[in-house]
């Protein structure tokens, strides 16, 4: 039996391939080992310090203040309240609503470095406990209790991290804020959370960890002051929060009821800018 004679070019090709395979096999390999599996999200990680490299969110504030409404909360029963700066900045007459059609005049004091404002009145309400020194972790839950759209209401959220709030217009500045993902709100509350500005952001123990200052409805985000902003505003206006205050544990099941109780006791109240 005779095998057919192979073409010369096929023989040459087989030789070249054999030499190429041998040469490649002799090359040194120093590949890095495969990376470890990624960590599932950032939830549970401690919140880092403020940084100029944090993402930014821009807010335009009109040069002239306009009458409006927001939320305030008591931090001392002698008549010391905290709200968001933009709710009362530029107002010549401000009041804390204590009943239907009734209000108590409030004196406004603003720390120009941040988005928190301090109000003082003659007489006050039981204070909320402060948790400004509590360590925060990504994924922590907060409860925002106040008067969205001028009516009693509340929302809940989870902490995402820090961003830099860039304010353009009146009171231009840049400050670090906390950004939260909205995860729930009052039944039948649709649209904007306007009016919730100035409300306390409470942790699960009912302690204040920030002041609600802005929202991004399209992104489903809520912004609050950083804890150090509230501490700085109290120090700048020579006010102190109560050293002892009682809070109530809050959950996703009871935060509506807790909010109703705090509003009824005027620990969380509506604030109105009457005249600019």
ZISUL-V905208 format. One line per field, one symbol per residue. ss: DSSP state (H for helix, E for strand, C for the rest). phi: phi as a letter, one per 20 degrees, with the letter a starting at -180 (. if undefined). burial: 1 if it has 16 or more other C-alpha atoms within 10 Angstrom, else 0. Layout:
ss: ???
phi: ???
burial: ???
//
This chain:
ss: CCCCCCCHHHHHHHHHHHHHHHHHHCCCCCCCCCCCCCCCCCCCCECCCCCCCCCEEEEEECCCCCCEEEEEEEEECCCEEEEEHHHHCCCCEEEEEEECCEEEEEEEEECCCCCEEEEECCCCCCCCCECCCCCCECCCEEEEEECHHHCCEEEEEEEEEEEEEEEEECCCEEEEEEEEEEEEECCCCCCCCCCCCCCEEECCCCCEEEEEEEEECCCCEEEEECHHHHHHHHHHCCCCCCCCCCCCCCCCCCHHHHHHHHHHCCCEEEEEEEEC
phi: .deffffgfffffffffffffffffeffdcffffffffffmdgnffffffbfefgdcdcedgfdfcgacbccbecbfeodccbegffcfneebcbefdagmcbdfcedccefebedcddccfnbcgfefdcfeefdcgngeccddacflmcgabbcbcfeqdbdededofmgacbfcedcefcrbggmedmfegoegnffedefenefdrdfcabcgfemdcdcffgfffgfffffdldcfgfcbeddgccfedffffffffffemfccedceebd
burial: 000000000000000000000000000000000000000000000010010000010000000011111111111111111111111111101111110000011111111001111111100111111111000111111111111111011111111111111110001001111111110010000000111111111111011111111110000011111111111011000010110000100110001101110110011111111100
//
